[in-house]
Amino acid sequence: MVSSKDVAKHAGVSQTTVSRVLNTPNLVKKPTVDKVMAAIEELHYIPNAHARSLVQNKTYTIALLSGPLHNPFFVDTTAAIVNYANSKGYRVHVQFVNDEKLNEAYTSAVENKVDGVVMSCILLDDPIFEKFEKMDIPFITYNRKHINNKHFVEIDNYQAGVLSAQHVLELGHKQIAWIGGPSTVSTFKNRYDGFAHTMSDHMLSQQYVIQTDTTKQGVKEAFEKLMHLPTPPTAICAATDAIALQTIDEATKAGFHVPLDISVVGIDNVDISKHGRIELTTIGSVSEQNLGYLAISELIEMIENKKNSCVKITESVKVFNRKTTKAYQ
């Protein structure tokens, strides 16, 4: 097996210089870096990651605590996070977490040394937030945020709820339902608050509001309950695209046509919402930036610059008007 000693001999430099090129190349003259890197490539040398971590006091490992995979938002963001981290030389330990298993996930994330934590599972009043702040480790949340209003990347969730309601109101709907999630989560709470305030401004009833656990079974039960009301809704505002897509599936199974019989609008603008066979009307970031990408790029910036910056990013939102809503007739 090729060693760093072999690389040093081949490049005509000391073993210490090889180590410096691998660990602090910015402190080595470019001709020397080029010479050492050429030797590494010619000899097919693979640096020892454990040795590098001891030298730099870094593990080149990031913990990702993501939401469950039944939500395509977390499929999109996990891919973005892992791909970007890998491109910067970091491995990612991924956990897909349900809210009832949060404490186990937090413990698992920090019991092994990592350089930073990125997570989308934090609750509004989660005690883990203060613990992370006291630990000497960079962290950031995305999609969700803590009540302390720090270390987060999100879309404007309140405005997303407003735009969702406004969109179907402008189409003439008055019997408008909301299918949401737990209010212990900032995303669901703020989106519902925006929806509710808009409905109140138009002096419309909120008898059609159902909060779910966001699972397929929970959304199925919510849809069935709504459609069995004496006056069913003509439009459904879903708190996420995942809920909207499941609602459309339940409507189709029940013999309804979307949007001829019922309009459905989501929030998140996930990749699959743009699919030609779906064309989901939804609310999403104006920039269409992936929140996972934004979060991991900020986290790695903190790690690399050795500073635990207080990141606060809220992306503006807009309506992506596609084919699952129509004017009420």
N, C-alpha and C positions, 0 to 999 in steps of 0.2 A: 504494500500500500504506500502511495506517495505521501511524504510528510512535508511539513513546512521547511524542514532542513533541506530537503531535495529542491524545493522551490527556490530557496535562498541561493543554493549553489548554482542552479540553472540560470538565475537572474543576475548572479554576480553581486549579491548584496548580503547583508547579515540577516540572521533569523529574526532579530528584533525589528528590522525594517519591514520584513514580510508581515509581522504582527501589526505594525503601525499602519501599513497599507490596508489591511483587513479591518482594523478597528477604528482608526482615525485618519482616513485617507486625505481629509482636508488639511492635515498638518504635514503632509509629505509632498515634495515637489512632483509636478505632473510627469516629467520624464521617468522618474523612479517608479511612480504608480503604474505607468504604462508598461514599464519593463517587467514589474512583478506580475501584473495582471496577464501579460503575454505568457509568462512562464507558467502561471496557474492554468491557463487554457491549454497550453501545449502538453503539460504533464497530466491534465485532467484531475487536478488536485481539488478535493472537496474539503473546505474548511470545517473544523470541528465546532459545531454550534454551541456545545456545552462550554468549551474553552473560551469562545468569544463572550459568552454570557458572564463568565467569571471575570474576565478582563474588564468588560464594560459595565458590570453590575446590571445587566439587562438580560431578559429571557427571550426577547423578540416574540413574545406571546401576548395575545390580547384575549380577554374573556368577552364573549357576546352572549347576553341573555335576551333572547328573542321571544316574541309572542308565538302562539301556536300556529302550526302550518295549515290549519283549515282556512286561515285568512291569507289570501294571495299577497296582501301587503307585506307580510313577513317573509314570503318566498322572495319577492323582489328585493327587499332591503337586505336580507341575509346574503344574497348573491352579490349585491353591490359592496357590502362590507368586506366579505371574504376576498373578493377579487382585488379590491383596492389595497387591503392590508397585505395580501400576498405580493402585490406589485412593489410594495415598499419593504419587503423582506420580513414580514411578520406572519406568524401562524395565528389561527383563530380557533379557540376552543368554544364551540357553539352548544348552547342549551336552549331547547324550545320549552318555554315555561308556561304553565297555567297558574293563575293567581293563587290557587290554594297550595301551590308547592313553592312559593316564593322564597321562604326562609331556607329551604334546602338548596335552592339554586344559588342564593347569595353566599352561603357557606362554601359550596363547591367551587364557586368562582374565585374565592380569595384564599382557600386553604393551600392551593398551589401558587407559587409566585408568578404573577403576571405583571406586565408593564402598564396595563390600563384596562378599564372596563367600559364597555358600551352596552346600553340596555334599553329595552322598550317595554319593560314589565313593571316599572315602579308605580306604586299607588300614590294618590294625592297626598296622603298623610303618612307615608311609609317611614318608619323609624330607621330603616337602613340608610336613608339619605344622610343623616347626621353622622352615622358611623363611617360612611365612605368619606365624608368631609374631614374627619379626624385622622383617617388613614393617609399615609404618604403615598397615594396612588391616584393618578389622573382618572377621571370618569366623566361620562356624559350620557344623558338620556335622549332618546329620540321618539317622536310621535306622542309619547306621554311626558308629563313633567310633574315635579313635586310642588307642593303648595308654597315652598320657599322661593319658587320662581327663579331658579338658578341651574346652570349646567344642562341646558336643553337645546334641542333642535326640533321644531314643530312647524305645522302649518297653522294659520289663524283659524283655530277650531270653532271659535264663537262665530266668526264671520261665515265659515263654511255652513253652519247651521242656519244662519240668516239667509244665505243665498239659496240653500236647498228649499226652504219654505217659499221664498220670494219667487223662485222659478215656477213652481206649480201654481202659486197664486196668480201669477201673470198669465198663466194658461187658462185661468178661469175656474180652477178647482176650489171647492170650499170644504168638502169632506176629505180632510188630509190627515193621514196617519203618520206616526213616527214609530219605527222599530229601532230601539237603541240597546245600550249595554249598561253595565254597572256604573252608578254615579260615583263610586270610589276611585274611578279612573278619570284623569283630567280630560282626556280625549272625548269620552262619552258625555261627561258632565257639561263641558263647554259647548259641544255641538248641540246638545239638547237645549241648553240655555238660549243659544242663538235662535233655534227653531221656535221655542216656546214664546220668547219675547216678540218675535215677528208675528206669530199667530195671535198673540194678545193685542198687538198694535192694530190688527185687522178685526179685532173683536170676534174671533172665531173659536169654536169649541175645541178643547183638547181631550175629548173623550176617547180619541183613537191612539193614545200614547201607551206603548208597551215596552218595558225594559226587559231584556233577555240576558242569558248568560253567553250569548253570541254563538252557541253551538248550532249545528244544523237542526237538531231536534228542537232547540229553543226557538229558532226562527220559524220552523214549521208550525209549532203550536201557536206562536204569535199570529202568523198569517191566517191560520184556520179560525182563531178567535175573532179576528177583525172581519173576516168575510162572512161570519155567521151573525154579525150584528144586524139589527132591523134595517139600518141604513148603512151599508158597508162603505168604506172609503173609496173614492175614485182615484186617489193618488197616495202613494206611500213614499215617505222620505226615510231612507235607511241611513243609520249612523256610519256605516262603512260600505265599501263596495262589496265586501264579502257577504254582508247581510243582504244587500240589494240583489246580488247574483243568486243567493239562495231563495230569496223572495220570488224572483222571476221563475226559478225552477219550480217552486211550489205552485205558483199561479198557473204555469203551463200544465202541470200534472192535474190541476183541478179543472182544467178546461177553459181557463181564461186566456185572452190574447193580450200581450203587452206590446204596444201601449193602447190598443183599440179599446180594451175593457178596463184597464187600469194602468196608470202611469207609475213608473218607479224611477227614483233618482238615488244615487249613492254618494259617497264621499271618499276620496283618496286618489282617484284616477290611477288605479293599478294598471299594469301593462295589459292584462287580459281584458280589461274593460274596453280597450280599443279594438279588440278582435272583430273582424268583419261580420261574424255570425252573432255577435253580441251587441256592439255599439251602445254601451251603457252611458246614459246621461249621468254625469257625475260632477262633483266639485273637487278641484285639486289645485296644487301650487301653480301660480302664474308662470314661474320659471320652469316648471315640470322637472325640477331637480329631485333626485331620489334622496329621501331623508336619511337613509342609511349611509349613503355616500357622503352627505354633508357631515353627518355625525362622526364617521370614522376618519375623515380628513382632518376635522378639528381635533379629534383625540390624538392622532399621530403627531400633529403639530405640537400639541402640549407635551407629548412624550419626548419628541426630538429636541425641543427647546427647553426641556426641564422646567416647565412652569405650568401650574394648575390654574389656567385661566378660567374665569367665570363666563362661559359661553352662553349667550342668550340670542337665539335665532328664531324668528317667527316669519315664515314665508307667507306672502299675500296669496289670496286664492281667487279663483274665478270659476264660472260655470263652463263645463265642456258639454255643449248641447248636442246630443247624438240622437239615438232612435228609440229610447225607452220611455219618453214622455211625449204627450200631445195635448192639444187644446181640448178642454172639456166641452162636450156638446150635449 
